[in-house]
Amino acid sequence: MESDRSPRPASLIILNGKNASNEELRQAVQEQRQAGYPVHVRVTWEHGDGQRYVQEAVSLGVQTVIAGGGDGTLNEIARSLALLPPAQRPCLGILPLGTANDFALSCAIPARLDHALSLAILGKATAIDLIQVNRDHYFINMATGGFGTRITTETPAKLKSVLGGASYVVHGLLNIDRLTADECVIRGPDFTWAGKAVVIGIGNGRQAGGGQALCPNALINDGKLQLRIFAANELLPILLNSLTDNEKNPHIISAELPWLEIRAPHEMTFNLDGEPLTGKKFMISVLPAALSCRLPPQCPLLE
């Protein structure tokens, strides 16, 4: 019987430089190559490398670009893919190699790198939403504002390397005396809220900050954002993860919206999957089915 000589789909891994010496990943790549799947690997060194490698992926004609890193790396690759013409846009694959891996965990991407790589190369391509902020910024998982943003951006790298996602909670508890609320007005279709917020979560995905389920009902293919506002003095319970599932708590305001606008009398900072964005006005909207991503069959974030 004649063997199947049809070409195998090629992929390109864009690997965060911190993971360049990962032996488990090296072995997984070798196994895929031995099975006949061409896998190119590029390692990032400085800002802009991700976008440059995505352009190279188009030139190579690969079917999948695989983001190897944490949520920040995933954000950079997703944003770079979104900037391509749809006809040239490869699928997105995910290798969870960051500190928290919030999006990957929410999607049930396997923790074992050989399994994750196999999924990224051979998994079913599924259309997912991407979120656009002020025209030229994007996020795939979540935007967070308020005290939670300062915690995730200020947590020391050494603490993250030792404690992983729990480092965000520890750092937050150590700095709770710095608690301040952001005053703002948030508007969307049939929705208006004005007040002071300790934490604002705007979710395409469900969790951020190392496992904090700020937007527990978010879906990545429904054309909507989940907005969660934690008002007034609810910081400590949030950090301890005891309030996020309590929809009846009067200090938690929730809405599902295709777009929203935030205005503040002072500068606010939002963390877009690790990218800080500061301003007084934020226009945030869903780009439905903007990307194609290889996800597990039972991904919890799909309708």
C-alpha positions as protocol buffer text, in pm:
chain_id: "A"
residue {
  index: 1
  type: MET
  ca { x: 0 y: 0 z: 0 }
}
residue {
  index: 2
  type: GLU
  ca { x: 144 y: 338 z: -99 }
}
residue {
  index: 3
  type: SER
  ca { x: 225 y: 563 z: 199 }
}
residue {
  index: 4
  type: ASP
  ca { x: 73 y: 906 z: 236 }
}
residue {
  index: 5
  type: ARG
  ca { x: 333 y: 1151 z: 109 }
}
residue {
  index: 6
  type: SER
  ca { x: 117 y: 1463 z: 139 }
}
residue {
  index: 7
  type: PRO
  ca { x: 307 y: 1749 z: 304 }
}
residue {
  index: 8
  type: ARG
  ca { x: 251 y: 1802 z: 673 }
}
residue {
  index: 9
  type: PRO
  ca { x: 138 y: 2148 z: 790 }
}
residue {
  index: 10
  type: ALA
  ca { x: 423 y: 2371 z: 899 }
}
residue {
  index: 11
  type: SER
  ca { x: 427 y: 2581 z: 1215 }
}
residue {
  index: 12
  type: LEU
  ca { x: 643 y: 2857 z: 1359 }
}
residue {
  index: 13
  type: ILE
  ca { x: 700 y: 2890 z: 1734 }
}
residue {
  index: 14
  type: ILE
  ca { x: 770 y: 3241 z: 1858 }
}
residue {
  index: 15
  type: LEU
  ca { x: 939 y: 3172 z: 2189 }
}
residue {
  index: 16
  type: ASN
  ca { x: 991 y: 3423 z: 2467 }
}
residue {
  index: 17
  type: GLY
  ca { x: 1366 y: 3448 z: 2520 }
}
residue {
  index: 18
  type: LYS
  ca { x: 1332 y: 3345 z: 2885 }
}
residue {
  index: 19
  type: ASN
  ca { x: 1239 y: 2995 z: 2767 }
}
residue {
  index: 20
  type: ALA
  ca { x: 1514 y: 2946 z: 2509 }
}
residue {
  index: 21
  type: SER
  ca { x: 1681 y: 2670 z: 2710 }
}
residue {
  index: 22
  type: ASN
  ca { x: 1364 y: 2475 z: 2796 }
}
residue {
  index: 23
  type: GLU
  ca { x: 1463 y: 2112 z: 2742 }
}
residue {
  index: 24
  type: GLU
  ca { x: 1107 y: 1980 z: 2766 }
}
residue {
  index: 25
  type: LEU
  ca { x: 1007 y: 2202 z: 2477 }
}
residue {
  index: 26
  type: ARG
  ca { x: 1317 y: 2111 z: 2279 }
}
residue {
  index: 27
  type: GLN
  ca { x: 1225 y: 1743 z: 2310 }
}
residue {
  index: 28
  type: ALA
  ca { x: 864 y: 1812 z: 2209 }
}
residue {
  index: 29
  type: VAL
  ca { x: 979 y: 1999 z: 1897 }
}
residue {
  index: 30
  type: GLN
  ca { x: 1212 y: 1714 z: 1802 }
}
residue {
  index: 31
  type: GLU
  ca { x: 928 y: 1463 z: 1837 }
}
residue {
  index: 32
  type: GLN
  ca { x: 704 y: 1665 z: 1605 }
}
residue {
  index: 33
  type: ARG
  ca { x: 981 y: 1700 z: 1349 }
}
residue {
  index: 34
  type: GLN
  ca { x: 1050 y: 1326 z: 1361 }
}
residue {
  index: 35
  type: ALA
  ca { x: 678 y: 1270 z: 1297 }
}
residue {
  index: 36
  type: GLY
  ca { x: 713 y: 1476 z: 980 }
}
residue {
  index: 37
  type: TYR
  ca { x: 577 y: 1812 z: 1093 }
}
residue {
  index: 38
  type: PRO
  ca { x: 799 y: 2108 z: 1001 }
}
residue {
  index: 39
  type: VAL
  ca { x: 843 y: 2328 z: 1310 }
}
residue {
  index: 40
  type: HIS
  ca { x: 1038 y: 2653 z: 1285 }
}
residue {
  index: 41
  type: VAL
  ca { x: 1151 y: 2822 z: 1607 }
}
residue {
  index: 42
  type: ARG
  ca { x: 1230 y: 3190 z: 1662 }
}
residue {
  index: 43
  type: VAL
  ca { x: 1334 y: 3344 z: 1994 }
}
residue {
  index: 44
  type: THR
  ca { x: 1243 y: 3699 z: 2096 }
}
residue {
  index: 45
  type: TRP
  ca { x: 1508 y: 3932 z: 2231 }
}
residue {
  index: 46
  type: GLU
  ca { x: 1352 y: 4279 z: 2230 }
}
residue {
  index: 47
  type: HIS
  ca { x: 1027 y: 4462 z: 2172 }
}
residue {
  index: 48
  type: GLY
  ca { x: 902 y: 4422 z: 1816 }
}
residue {
  index: 49
  type: ASP
  ca { x: 1053 y: 4079 z: 1756 }
}
residue {
  index: 50
  type: GLY
  ca { x: 713 y: 3912 z: 1780 }
}
residue {
  index: 51
  type: GLN
  ca { x: 562 y: 4120 z: 1503 }
}
residue {
  index: 52
  type: ARG
  ca { x: 869 y: 4072 z: 1284 }
}
residue {
  index: 53
  type: TYR
  ca { x: 852 y: 3694 z: 1328 }
}
residue {
  index: 54
  type: VAL
  ca { x: 481 y: 3690 z: 1245 }
}
residue {
  index: 55
  type: GLN
  ca { x: 568 y: 3860 z: 917 }
}
residue {
  index: 56
  type: GLU
  ca { x: 833 y: 3595 z: 860 }
}
residue {
  index: 57
  type: ALA
  ca { x: 574 y: 3326 z: 928 }
}
residue {
  index: 58
  type: VAL
  ca { x: 366 y: 3463 z: 641 }
}
residue {
  index: 59
  type: SER
  ca { x: 670 y: 3447 z: 413 }
}
residue {
  index: 60
  type: LEU
  ca { x: 732 y: 3086 z: 517 }
}
residue {
  index: 61
  type: GLY
  ca { x: 371 y: 2996 z: 446 }
}
residue {
  index: 62
  type: VAL
  ca { x: 311 y: 2825 z: 781 }
}
residue {
  index: 63
  type: GLN
  ca { x: -40 y: 2728 z: 886 }
}
residue {
  index: 64
  type: THR
  ca { x: 9 y: 2810 z: 1254 }
}
residue {
  index: 65
  type: VAL
  ca { x: 202 y: 3065 z: 1458 }
}
residue {
  index: 66
  type: ILE
  ca { x: 255 y: 2935 z: 1811 }
}
residue {
  index: 67
  type: ALA
  ca { x: 304 y: 3178 z: 2100 }
}
residue {
  index: 68
  type: GLY
  ca { x: 551 y: 3027 z: 2346 }
}
residue {
  index: 69
  type: GLY
  ca { x: 540 y: 3230 z: 2667 }
}
residue {
  index: 70
  type: GLY
  ca { x: 293 y: 3391 z: 2904 }
}
residue {
  index: 71
  type: ASP
  ca { x: -3 y: 3619 z: 2853 }
}
residue {
  index: 72
  type: GLY
  ca { x: 220 y: 3908 z: 2743 }
}
residue {
  index: 73
  type: THR
  ca { x: 379 y: 3701 z: 2467 }
}
residue {
  index: 74
  type: LEU
  ca { x: 37 y: 3574 z: 2361 }
}
residue {
  index: 75
  type: ASN
  ca { x: -91 y: 3932 z: 2346 }
}
residue {
  index: 76
  type: GLU
  ca { x: 195 y: 4043 z: 2122 }
}
residue {
  index: 77
  type: ILE
  ca { x: 147 y: 3754 z: 1880 }
}
residue {
  index: 78
  type: ALA
  ca { x: -232 y: 3789 z: 1871 }
}
residue {
  index: 79
  type: ARG
  ca { x: -203 y: 4162 z: 1805 }
}
residue {
  index: 80
  type: SER
  ca { x: 50 y: 4102 z: 1526 }
}
residue {
  index: 81
  type: LEU
  ca { x: -176 y: 3841 z: 1364 }
}
residue {
  index: 82
  type: ALA
  ca { x: -472 y: 4080 z: 1379 }
}
residue {
  index: 83
  type: LEU
  ca { x: -277 y: 4337 z: 1180 }
}
residue {
  index: 84
  type: LEU
  ca { x: -238 y: 4097 z: 887 }
}
residue {
  index: 85
  type: PRO
  ca { x: -489 y: 4080 z: 600 }
}
residue {
  index: 86
  type: PRO
  ca { x: -736 y: 3797 z: 681 }
}
residue {
  index: 87
  type: ALA
  ca { x: -628 y: 3595 z: 377 }
}
residue {
  index: 88
  type: GLN
  ca { x: -268 y: 3587 z: 504 }
}
residue {
  index: 89
  type: ARG
  ca { x: -345 y: 3525 z: 870 }
}
residue {
  index: 90
  type: PRO
  ca { x: -216 y: 3192 z: 1013 }
}
residue {
  index: 91
  type: CYS
  ca { x: -390 y: 3017 z: 1300 }
}
residue {
  index: 92
  type: LEU
  ca { x: -279 y: 3085 z: 1656 }
}
residue {
  index: 93
  type: GLY
  ca { x: -138 y: 2814 z: 1880 }
}
residue {
  index: 94
  type: ILE
  ca { x: -48 y: 2841 z: 2248 }
}
residue {
  index: 95
  type: LEU
  ca { x: 239 y: 2701 z: 2456 }
}
residue {
  index: 96
  type: PRO
  ca { x: 187 y: 2797 z: 2825 }
}
residue {
  index: 97
  type: LEU
  ca { x: 536 y: 2906 z: 2933 }
}
residue {
  index: 98
  type: GLY
  ca { x: 467 y: 3215 z: 3148 }
}
residue {
  index: 99
  type: THR
  ca { x: 428 y: 3281 z: 3517 }
}
residue {
  index: 100
  type: ALA
  ca { x: 49 y: 3275 z: 3536 }
}
residue {
  index: 101
  type: ASN
  ca { x: -69 y: 3155 z: 3191 }
}
residue {
  index: 102
  type: ASP
  ca { x: -415 y: 3285 z: 3273 }
}
residue {
  index: 103
  type: PHE
  ca { x: -558 y: 3259 z: 2922 }
}
residue {
  index: 104
  type: ALA
  ca { x: -410 y: 2916 z: 2855 }
}
residue {
  index: 105
  type: LEU
  ca { x: -541 y: 2780 z: 3184 }
}
residue {
  index: 106
  type: SER
  ca { x: -889 y: 2921 z: 3118 }
}
residue {
  index: 107
  type: CYS
  ca { x: -886 y: 2752 z: 2778 }
}
residue {
  index: 108
  type: ALA
  ca { x: -770 y: 2418 z: 2926 }
}
residue {
  index: 109
  type: ILE
  ca { x: -450 y: 2416 z: 2720 }
}
residue {
  index: 110
  type: PRO
  ca { x: -246 y: 2116 z: 2843 }
}
residue {
  index: 111
  type: ALA
  ca { x: 34 y: 2197 z: 3086 }
}
residue {
  index: 112
  type: ARG
  ca { x: 255 y: 1926 z: 2940 }
}
residue {
  index: 113
  type: LEU
  ca { x: 444 y: 2089 z: 2657 }
}
residue {
  index: 114
  type: ASP
  ca { x: 441 y: 1787 z: 2425 }
}
residue {
  index: 115
  type: HIS
  ca { x: 62 y: 1774 z: 2452 }
}
residue {
  index: 116
  type: ALA
  ca { x: 30 y: 2152 z: 2416 }
}
residue {
  index: 117
  type: LEU
  ca { x: 251 y: 2151 z: 2107 }
}
residue {
  index: 118
  type: SER
  ca { x: 56 y: 1866 z: 1949 }
}
residue {
  index: 119
  type: LEU
  ca { x: -266 y: 2061 z: 2007 }
}
residue {
  index: 120
  type: ALA
  ca { x: -112 y: 2379 z: 1865 }
}
residue {
  index: 121
  type: ILE
  ca { x: -12 y: 2197 z: 1546 }
}
residue {
  index: 122
  type: LEU
  ca { x: -302 y: 1956 z: 1494 }
}
residue {
  index: 123
  type: GLY
  ca { x: -591 y: 2097 z: 1697 }
}
residue {
  index: 124
  type: LYS
  ca { x: -913 y: 2217 z: 1539 }
}
residue {
  index: 125
  type: ALA
  ca { x: -900 y: 2580 z: 1431 }
}
residue {
  index: 126
  type: THR
  ca { x: -1173 y: 2779 z: 1607 }
}
residue {
  index: 127
  type: ALA
  ca { x: -1274 y: 3140 z: 1545 }
}
residue {
  index: 128
  type: ILE
  ca { x: -1228 y: 3358 z: 1854 }
}
residue {
  index: 129
  type: ASP
  ca { x: -1279 y: 3725 z: 1938 }
}
residue {
  index: 130
  type: LEU
  ca { x: -1007 y: 3982 z: 1991 }
}
residue {
  index: 131
  type: ILE
  ca { x: -1057 y: 4307 z: 2182 }
}
residue {
  index: 132
  type: GLN
  ca { x: -950 y: 4646 z: 2046 }
}
residue {
  index: 133
  type: VAL
  ca { x: -867 y: 4941 z: 2273 }
}
residue {
  index: 134
  type: ASN
  ca { x: -838 y: 5299 z: 2141 }
}
residue {
  index: 135
  type: ARG
  ca { x: -791 y: 5173 z: 1785 }
}
residue {
  index: 136
  type: ASP
  ca { x: -427 y: 5063 z: 1808 }
}
residue {
  index: 137
  type: HIS
  ca { x: -411 y: 4844 z: 2121 }
}
residue {
  index: 138
  type: TYR
  ca { x: -549 y: 4494 z: 2168 }
}
residue {
  index: 139
  type: PHE
  ca { x: -596 y: 4219 z: 2423 }
}
residue {
  index: 140
  type: ILE
  ca { x: -697 y: 3856 z: 2390 }
}
residue {
  index: 141
  type: ASN
  ca { x: -755 y: 3771 z: 2757 }
}
residue {
  index: 142
  type: MET
  ca { x: -840 y: 4061 z: 2986 }
}
residue {
  index: 143
  type: ALA
  ca { x: -794 y: 4427 z: 3064 }
}
residue {
  index: 144
  type: THR
  ca { x: -770 y: 4511 z: 3432 }
}
residue {
  index: 145
  type: GLY
  ca { x: -775 y: 4853 z: 3594 }
}
residue {
  index: 146
  type: GLY
  ca { x: -741 y: 4983 z: 3948 }
}
residue {
  index: 147
  type: PHE
  ca { x: -537 y: 4845 z: 4233 }
}
residue {
  index: 148
  type: GLY
  ca { x: -523 y: 4501 z: 4068 }
}
residue {
  index: 149
  type: THR
  ca { x: -340 y: 4651 z: 3771 }
}
residue {
  index: 150
  type: ARG
  ca { x: -74 y: 4800 z: 3994 }
}
residue {
  index: 151
  type: ILE
  ca { x: -27 y: 4466 z: 4167 }
}
residue {
  index: 152
  type: THR
  ca { x: 24 y: 4270 z: 3843 }
}
residue {
  index: 153
  type: THR
  ca { x: 262 y: 4526 z: 3695 }
}
residue {
  index: 154
  type: GLU
  ca { x: 466 y: 4582 z: 4011 }
}
residue {
  index: 155
  type: THR
  ca { x: 506 y: 4225 z: 4144 }
}
residue {
  index: 156
  type: PRO
  ca { x: 884 y: 4155 z: 4150 }
}
residue {
  index: 157
  type: ALA
  ca { x: 1014 y: 3904 z: 3896 }
}
residue {
  index: 158
  type: LYS
  ca { x: 1195 y: 3707 z: 4168 }
}
residue {
  index: 159
  type: LEU
  ca { x: 872 y: 3666 z: 4364 }
}
residue {
  index: 160
  type: LYS
  ca { x: 695 y: 3545 z: 4049 }
}
residue {
  index: 161
  type: SER
  ca { x: 971 y: 3294 z: 3976 }
}
residue {
  index: 162
  type: VAL
  ca { x: 937 y: 3145 z: 4325 }
}
residue {
  index: 163
  type: LEU
  ca { x: 560 y: 3154 z: 4380 }
}
residue {
  index: 164
  type: GLY
  ca { x: 416 y: 3166 z: 4029 }
}
residue {
  index: 165
  type: GLY
  ca { x: 63 y: 3302 z: 4008 }
}
residue {
  index: 166
  type: ALA
  ca { x: 28 y: 3317 z: 4387 }
}
residue {
  index: 167
  type: SER
  ca { x: 290 y: 3593 z: 4388 }
}
residue {
  index: 168
  type: TYR
  ca { x: 27 y: 3845 z: 4276 }
}
residue {
  index: 169
  type: VAL
  ca { x: -191 y: 3772 z: 4579 }
}
residue {
  index: 170
  type: VAL
  ca { x: 105 y: 3785 z: 4817 }
}
residue {
  index: 171
  type: HIS
  ca { x: 231 y: 4112 z: 4674 }
}
residue {
  index: 172
  type: GLY
  ca { x: -121 y: 4257 z: 4692 }
}
residue {
  index: 173
  type: LEU
  ca { x: -162 y: 4168 z: 5057 }
}
residue {
  index: 174
  type: LEU
  ca { x: 176 y: 4321 z: 5139 }
}
residue {
  index: 175
  type: ASN
  ca { x: 72 y: 4647 z: 4973 }
}
residue {
  index: 176
  type: ILE
  ca { x: -289 y: 4672 z: 5081 }
}
residue {
  index: 177
  type: ASP
  ca { x: -215 y: 4996 z: 5267 }
}
residue {
  index: 178
  type: ARG
  ca { x: -175 y: 5160 z: 4923 }
}
residue {
  index: 179
  type: LEU
  ca { x: -537 y: 5089 z: 4834 }
}
residue {
  index: 180
  type: THR
  ca { x: -694 y: 5369 z: 4629 }
}
residue {
  index: 181
  type: ALA
  ca { x: -1004 y: 5371 z: 4413 }
}
residue {
  index: 182
  type: ASP
  ca { x: -1032 y: 5504 z: 4058 }
}
residue {
  index: 183
  type: GLU
  ca { x: -1321 y: 5739 z: 3987 }
}
residue {
  index: 184
  type: CYS
  ca { x: -1468 y: 5691 z: 3640 }
}
residue {
  index: 185
  type: VAL
  ca { x: -1778 y: 5668 z: 3423 }
}
residue {
  index: 186
  type: ILE
  ca { x: -1838 y: 5355 z: 3219 }
}
residue {
  index: 187
  type: ARG
  ca { x: -2093 y: 5349 z: 2936 }
}
residue {
  index: 188
  type: GLY
  ca { x: -2210 y: 5085 z: 2691 }
}
residue {
  index: 189
  type: PRO
  ca { x: -2529 y: 4978 z: 2514 }
}
residue {
  index: 190
  type: ASP
  ca { x: -2810 y: 5023 z: 2770 }
}
residue {
  index: 191
  type: PHE
  ca { x: -2553 y: 5048 z: 3050 }
}
residue {
  index: 192
  type: THR
  ca { x: -2409 y: 5335 z: 3255 }
}
residue {
  index: 193
  type: TRP
  ca { x: -2214 y: 5326 z: 3579 }
}
residue {
  index: 194
  type: ALA
  ca { x: -2036 y: 5606 z: 3763 }
}
residue {
  index: 195
  type: GLY
  ca { x: -1840 y: 5579 z: 4085 }
}
residue {
  index: 196
  type: LYS
  ca { x: -1515 y: 5469 z: 4242 }
}
residue {
  index: 197
  type: ALA
  ca { x: -1377 y: 5129 z: 4152 }
}
residue {
  index: 198
  type: VAL
  ca { x: -1103 y: 4936 z: 4327 }
}
residue {
  index: 199
  type: VAL
  ca { x: -1071 y: 4681 z: 4046 }
}
residue {
  index: 200
  type: ILE
  ca { x: -1218 y: 4677 z: 3695 }
}
residue {
  index: 201
  type: GLY
  ca { x: -1208 y: 4358 z: 3492 }
}
residue {
  index: 202
  type: ILE
  ca { x: -1296 y: 4359 z: 3122 }
}
residue {
  index: 203
  type: GLY
  ca { x: -1286 y: 4001 z: 3008 }
}
residue {
  index: 204
  type: ASN
  ca { x: -1265 y: 3817 z: 2684 }
}
residue {
  index: 205
  type: GLY
  ca { x: -1108 y: 3544 z: 2898 }
}
residue {
  index: 206
  type: ARG
  ca { x: -1203 y: 3474 z: 3259 }
}
residue {
  index: 207
  type: GLN
  ca { x: -901 y: 3510 z: 3484 }
}
residue {
  index: 208
  type: ALA
  ca { x: -603 y: 3738 z: 3538 }
}
residue {
  index: 209
  type: GLY
  ca { x: -340 y: 3814 z: 3798 }
}
residue {
  index: 210
  type: GLY
  ca { x: -240 y: 3452 z: 3852 }
}
residue {
  index: 211
  type: GLY
  ca { x: -576 y: 3278 z: 3870 }
}
residue {
  index: 212
  type: GLN
  ca { x: -815 y: 3549 z: 3991 }
}
residue {
  index: 213
  type: ALA
  ca { x: -1146 y: 3473 z: 3817 }
}
residue {
  index: 214
  type: LEU
  ca { x: -1250 y: 3835 z: 3769 }
}
residue {
  index: 215
  type: CYS
  ca { x: -1484 y: 3760 z: 3476 }
}
residue {
  index: 216
  type: PRO
  ca { x: -1611 y: 3408 z: 3548 }
}
residue {
  index: 217
  type: ASN
  ca { x: -1874 y: 3398 z: 3272 }
}
residue {
  index: 218
  type: ALA
  ca { x: -1671 y: 3537 z: 2982 }
}
residue {
  index: 219
  type: LEU
  ca { x: -1662 y: 3353 z: 2649 }
}
residue {
  index: 220
  type: ILE
  ca { x: -1414 y: 3410 z: 2369 }
}
residue {
  index: 221
  type: ASN
  ca { x: -1649 y: 3356 z: 2077 }
}
residue {
  index: 222
  type: ASP
  ca { x: -1974 y: 3530 z: 2176 }
}
residue {
  index: 223
  type: GLY
  ca { x: -1898 y: 3880 z: 2044 }
}
residue {
  index: 224
  type: LYS
  ca { x: -1921 y: 4027 z: 2394 }
}
residue {
  index: 225
  type: LEU
  ca { x: -1705 y: 4148 z: 2681 }
}
residue {
  index: 226
  type: GLN
  ca { x: -1779 y: 4068 z: 3041 }
}
residue {
  index: 227
  type: LEU
  ca { x: -1744 y: 4378 z: 3254 }
}
residue {
  index: 228
  type: ARG
  ca { x: -1692 y: 4337 z: 3628 }
}
residue {
  index: 229
  type: ILE
  ca { x: -1656 y: 4636 z: 3857 }
}
residue {
  index: 230
  type: PHE
  ca { x: -1544 y: 4583 z: 4216 }
}
residue {
  index: 231
  type: ALA
  ca { x: -1651 y: 4899 z: 4392 }
}
residue {
  index: 232
  type: ALA
  ca { x: -1562 y: 5065 z: 4720 }
}
residue {
  index: 233
  type: ASN
  ca { x: -1382 y: 4858 z: 4984 }
}
residue {
  index: 234
  type: GLU
  ca { x: -1383 y: 4507 z: 4844 }
}
residue {
  index: 235
  type: LEU
  ca { x: -1009 y: 4466 z: 4774 }
}
residue {
  index: 236
  type: LEU
  ca { x: -911 y: 4216 z: 5042 }
}
residue {
  index: 237
  type: PRO
  ca { x: -1186 y: 3963 z: 4961 }
}
residue {
  index: 238
  type: ILE
  ca { x: -1098 y: 3994 z: 4593 }
}
residue {
  index: 239
  type: LEU
  ca { x: -736 y: 3910 z: 4660 }
}
residue {
  index: 240
  type: LEU
  ca { x: -847 y: 3609 z: 4862 }
}
residue {
  index: 241
  type: ASN
  ca { x: -1072 y: 3501 z: 4574 }
}
residue {
  index: 242
  type: SER
  ca { x: -1387 y: 3481 z: 4786 }
}
residue {
  index: 243
  type: LEU
  ca { x: -1617 y: 3719 z: 4603 }
}
residue {
  index: 244
  type: THR
  ca { x: -1573 y: 3655 z: 4234 }
}
residue {
  index: 245
  type: ASP
  ca { x: -1860 y: 3405 z: 4209 }
}
residue {
  index: 246
  type: ASN
  ca { x: -2107 y: 3603 z: 4419 }
}
residue {
  index: 247
  type: GLU
  ca { x: -2332 y: 3778 z: 4168 }
}
residue {
  index: 248
  type: LYS
  ca { x: -2557 y: 3915 z: 4443 }
}
residue {
  index: 249
  type: ASN
  ca { x: -2287 y: 4116 z: 4619 }
}
residue {
  index: 250
  type: PRO
  ca { x: -2384 y: 4485 z: 4592 }
}
residue {
  index: 251
  type: HIS
  ca { x: -2020 y: 4588 z: 4551 }
}
residue {
  index: 252
  type: ILE
  ca { x: -1985 y: 4387 z: 4228 }
}
residue {
  index: 253
  type: ILE
  ca { x: -2138 y: 4528 z: 3911 }
}
residue {
  index: 254
  type: SER
  ca { x: -2155 y: 4301 z: 3606 }
}
residue {
  index: 255
  type: ALA
  ca { x: -2255 y: 4349 z: 3243 }
}
residue {
  index: 256
  type: GLU
  ca { x: -2203 y: 4182 z: 2907 }
}
residue {
  index: 257
  type: LEU
  ca { x: -2141 y: 4432 z: 2630 }
}
residue {
  index: 258
  type: PRO
  ca { x: -2013 y: 4440 z: 2269 }
}
residue {
  index: 259
  type: TRP
  ca { x: -1831 y: 4766 z: 2347 }
}
residue {
  index: 260
  type: LEU
  ca { x: -1783 y: 5011 z: 2630 }
}
residue {
  index: 261
  type: GLU
  ca { x: -1629 y: 5351 z: 2694 }
}
residue {
  index: 262
  type: ILE
  ca { x: -1447 y: 5455 z: 3010 }
}
residue {
  index: 263
  type: ARG
  ca { x: -1386 y: 5818 z: 3103 }
}
residue {
  index: 264
  type: ALA
  ca { x: -1200 y: 5941 z: 3411 }
}
residue {
  index: 265
  type: PRO
  ca { x: -1116 y: 6285 z: 3549 }
}
residue {
  index: 266
  type: HIS
  ca { x: -762 y: 6165 z: 3615 }
}
residue {
  index: 267
  type: GLU
  ca { x: -527 y: 5928 z: 3439 }
}
residue {
  index: 268
  type: MET
  ca { x: -599 y: 5559 z: 3481 }
}
residue {
  index: 269
  type: THR
  ca { x: -385 y: 5263 z: 3382 }
}
residue {
  index: 270
  type: PHE
  ca { x: -524 y: 4944 z: 3233 }
}
residue {
  index: 271
  type: ASN
  ca { x: -320 y: 4628 z: 3199 }
}
residue {
  index: 272
  type: LEU
  ca { x: -391 y: 4467 z: 2860 }
}
residue {
  index: 273
  type: ASP
  ca { x: -255 y: 4113 z: 2905 }
}
residue {
  index: 274
  type: GLY
  ca { x: 59 y: 4265 z: 3057 }
}
residue {
  index: 275
  type: GLU
  ca { x: 78 y: 4577 z: 2839 }
}
residue {
  index: 276
  type: PRO
  ca { x: 8 y: 4893 z: 3047 }
}
residue {
  index: 277
  type: LEU
  ca { x: -200 y: 5164 z: 2881 }
}
residue {
  index: 278
  type: THR
  ca { x: -254 y: 5497 z: 3057 }
}
residue {
  index: 279
  type: GLY
  ca { x: -509 y: 5764 z: 2972 }
}
residue {
  index: 280
  type: LYS
  ca { x: -833 y: 5937 z: 3067 }
}
residue {
  index: 281
  type: LYS
  ca { x: -1050 y: 5781 z: 2795 }
}
residue {
  index: 282
  type: PHE
  ca { x: -1068 y: 5422 z: 2674 }
}
residue {
  index: 283
  type: MET
  ca { x: -1286 y: 5293 z: 2392 }
}
residue {
  index: 284
  type: ILE
  ca { x: -1300 y: 4915 z: 2411 }
}
residue {
  index: 285
  type: SER
  ca { x: -1476 y: 4701 z: 2150 }
}
residue {
  index: 286
  type: VAL
  ca { x: -1500 y: 4340 z: 2041 }
}
residue {
  index: 287
  type: LEU
  ca { x: -1364 y: 4230 z: 1703 }
}
residue {
  index: 288
  type: PRO
  ca { x: -1579 y: 3918 z: 1652 }
}
residue {
  index: 289
  type: ALA
  ca { x: -1406 y: 3608 z: 1512 }
}
residue {
  index: 290
  type: ALA
  ca { x: -1091 y: 3812 z: 1446 }
}
residue {
  index: 291
  type: LEU
  ca { x: -851 y: 3519 z: 1496 }
}
residue {
  index: 292
  type: SER
  ca { x: -844 y: 3147 z: 1443 }
}
residue {
  index: 293
  type: CYS
  ca { x: -700 y: 2954 z: 1739 }
}
residue {
  index: 294
  type: ARG
  ca { x: -628 y: 2585 z: 1796 }
}
residue {
  index: 295
  type: LEU
  ca { x: -810 y: 2492 z: 2117 }
}
residue {
  index: 296
  type: PRO
  ca { x: -911 y: 2176 z: 2304 }
}
residue {
  index: 297
  type: PRO
  ca { x: -1245 y: 2020 z: 2201 }
}
residue {
  index: 298
  type: GLN
  ca { x: -1395 y: 2095 z: 2544 }
}
residue {
  index: 299
  type: CYS
  ca { x: -1253 y: 2447 z: 2585 }
}
residue {
  index: 300
  type: PRO
  ca { x: -1456 y: 2611 z: 2867 }
}
residue {
  index: 301
  type: LEU
  ca { x: -1442 y: 2953 z: 2702 }
}
residue {
  index: 302
  type: LEU
  ca { x: -1640 y: 2851 z: 2392 }
}
residue {
  index: 303
  type: GLU
  ca { x: -2014 y: 2877 z: 2352 }
}
